[in-house]
Amino acid sequence: MTVTRAQPIPSPAAATDAGQTGRAKRVLDLLEELSGHGVTRAADLAERLGVSTRTVYRDIALLRHQGVPIAGDPGVGYVLGRHRRVPAMTLSTDEADALALGLRVVFRWGDQALADAAAHLYDRLPRSLLPDAERSLRRSTLVAPPSSHLVPAPACLPELRWAVRHRLRVWLRYTAESGRTTARTVRPLSIAFFAPIWIVTTWCELREDFRSLRVDRIEALELGRPFPYEPGRELADYLPPSRASPPSATGRASTV
C-alpha cells in the first residue's frame, strides 16, 4: 500500500478550520483548569496547557468578553467566579450505552488515530458528566471485544479521512472485484463503515459519475489539490438529507 501527499495539502480554509478547532479545545481546557483550582498564575496555566503566557492572557480576555466571570490580574493569578463551572452533562441509561458502545466500536475498528481519540475521549468524559451519568457510562455492558474476525482498518483510511474533511482530490490506483486495476482521480465525499468494510463515496472524474469504492481495494493514493463545490457532484446530490438509507442501499452509485 503506497500513500503519498501532493503539495500543498491543506487549503487556506482547511488551515483556518483546524486553527479554530484547536483554539476552541484550548479554551475549554483552560476553563477546566480554572474550574478545578484556586487562584492560578498565568505562567502555571501556560505550562499545564503547553502554550505561551501571552496565549493564556489572550484566551482569558476572550472568555471575559463572552461573559465568563474570571477574576484576577497579570502577576497575581486568575480564578473562575464562584458558582461558575464548566457545565456538567447528564445522560440517560440508553444515551450512556450508545456513547460507550460507539467509542468502543471506534476503538476496535477505527484506524490508529481514531482509536487513540476514542480512548482519550472515554477517559476525559467523566470530567464533564454528573456523577450518575458517569456511573452509567462506566457500567455500560455493551462492549466491542477483540475478535479473530476483526479486520484492521485499511492503511490509507487516515489519508482518506483527511481528504474528505478538507475536500482534496485523490489520485488512486484501485482494483475492482473483477480483478481489473484502474488509475483515477476522485473527489472523496464521505466514508461509511459496513463492518468489516469501509466504503468511500466519491465523484469519479474518470467516469463522470458517483462511485462507491472499497477502501481495502485501494492499492496506492496521492492527495491532490482542493476541489470546488459544484452542484450535481456533491454528497447531497447523491444522498439527499431526506433519504435516510445508507449510500450502498440507494442504488444510485456503483460499488466497483
N, C-alpha and C positions, 0 to 999 in steps of 0.2 A: 504494500500500500504506500503510495507516494503522495505526500501533501506538501505543496509549496504555496508561497504567498507572493502574488504580484504586487508591485508598488504603484501607487500608495494603497494601503489597506483601508483605514477609516476615512470617511468623508469628513469635512468640517462639521457637518451636522451631527455625525456619529460621535465625534470627539466631544462636542458640546454636550450631547446627551449623556455620555459617560461621565463627564465632569460634574454635571448636575446631580447625577445619581450618587457619585462619590461624596459630594458635599452634603446631600440630604442624609446619608448614612452617618457622616461625621458629626453633623449637628445632633442627630438622635443619640449618638454615643456620648456627646458632650452633656446632653440632658440627663442621661443615665448616671454619668459621673457626678453631676451636681445633685442628683436626687439621693445618691447613696452616701454622701459625705457631708461634713460640716463645711465651714469656710475653707476654701481650697485656693491656693495661689495659681495664677495662670501658668507659671512655669511647670508646676506639678501636673496640671491638666494637659499641658502640651506634651509632657513626657509620656503620660499614660495613653494619649491618643496618637502619638507618633507624628505630631505636627509641630509647627513653629508657634512660639508665644504670640506672634503677630496674628496668626490664623485664629488662635483662641479668642483674642480681643475682637477680631472681625466677626466671628460666629456669635459671640455674646451680644455684640451690637445688633446683629440680625435678629436674634431671639428677643431682645428687648423691644425692638421695633415692632415685632409681631405680638407683643403684649405679654411675653413671659416675664414674670416678676423675679428678676435676678438682681440681688443686692450685692454691692461691693465695688471696689475700685482697683486700678492697677497698683501693684506693690503691696496691696493689703490682702486681696483674695476675693472670692465670689461664693455666694451661696444661693440656692433656689429658695424663693419666698416660702414662708410657712404655708402648709396645706396645699402646696402645689407640687405635684409629682407627675412623672410620665404616666398617663392614664393606663390602668391595668384592664385587661380584657377578661371576659368570662366566656365559657364555651359550654354548649350542651354536650351530653354524652355522645350523641351522633356526630357533632362537629369535632369533638376530640378524636373520635375514631377515624373520621375522614382525614383529619390533619396528620395523625400518627401514621395511618396506612399509606397516605400519599408520600410522606417523607421517607418511609421505609422502602417503598417500591422504587423511588428515585435512587435511594442509596444502593439498592441491589442492582438495578437495571441501567442506571444512567452512566455516562462517561465519568472519568475521574473527577473532573471539575464539578459536575452536578452532584456526585456522591459526596464530595467534600462539603459543598454548600448545604446539602440536606443535613449532614451530620452537624455542621456548625449551627444551622438554624434550630435544629432539635435541641441543642444544648443551650441556646440563647433564649428560646421561647419562655421558659419558666419565669424569667425576669419581667415579662410583660403580661403575665397571667395572674388572675386572682387565685388564692390557694386551692379552692375547689376545682377550678379549671386545670390547674397544674396537676392535681392528683388524677383527674380524668384522663389527661394526656399520658401520664406515666403508666397508668393502669390499663391502657387500651390493650385488648387482647388480639387485635388484628395485626398480623405480622406478615413479613415477606422474608421467610427464612432462606438460607443458602440451599441450592438445589443442583443436582447433577445435570439438570436440563437448562441451567442458567447459561445464556449466551452473552459473552462480553459485548459491550457496546462497540459499534464499528469505530475504527481508529480515527476516521475523518469526521465523526459526529461533532466534536468541538468546533472544527473549522466551519462546518455547515451551519451550526447554530449562530456563529459569528456573522456569517454571510447573510442569513435570514434577518438577523437583528439590524444589520447595517445596510441591507439592500445592496449587496455586492454581487455582480455577475460571477459565475463559477464556470470555468472550463473543466470538463471532466472526461475521463475515459470510463466507459460503462459497458458491462457485459450483461446482455439480456438473458432471460431464461432459455432462449433458443441456443445460446452459446455465441451469438453474434456480438462482436465488440465494436462500439462506435465512439467517436470523439465528438463532443458537442459543447456548446455554451448555453447555459440555462440561467434563468432568474429564479433563485430559490424563494418561495413564498411562505412555506410553513413546513413543520416537521411533525409527523404523527407517530405514535408508538402503538403498534398492534402486537403485543408480546408474542414471540420474541423479536419481531421485525420492526425496524424503523423505516418509515417512508418519508421522502422529501417531495413535496408538491412543488412543481416548477412551471414556469413558462419556458418552453424549449424554443430557442431561437433557430435551431436546425429544422424542427418540424412545424414551427409557427403555430403551436398549439400547447395546451396544458398537458403535462406528463407527470405521473407519479412514479418515482424511481425508488427502488430498494437501496437503502444506504449501504448495505453489506455487499452490493454488487458494483460499487464504485471502486475502481482499481487505482485511480490517480485523480487528483484535482488540483486546481490552481485558482486562488481567489483573484478576482479582477477588479475593475472599477465599478463605482455605484451605477445603478440603473434608475431611470426616472419613473415617476408614477405615470402610468398610461392606462386609460380606460380600456377595458376589454382584456387586459393582461394581468389583472390584479386578483388576489385571493377572493375578494368579494364577488368578482365576476365568475369565478369557478365554484365558490361555495357561498352563496348569499347568506346573510345573517338569519334569514327566515328559515333556512334549511338546517335542521339540527343533526342530520345524519353525517357520519364521518366521511371524509373525502373518498375513501375506497368504495363506499356504498352508493355514491351518486351516479356512477356510470358516465360521468362527463369527461373523465380523463382516463387515459390508458396507463396501466401499470405494465412496464415492459422489462 
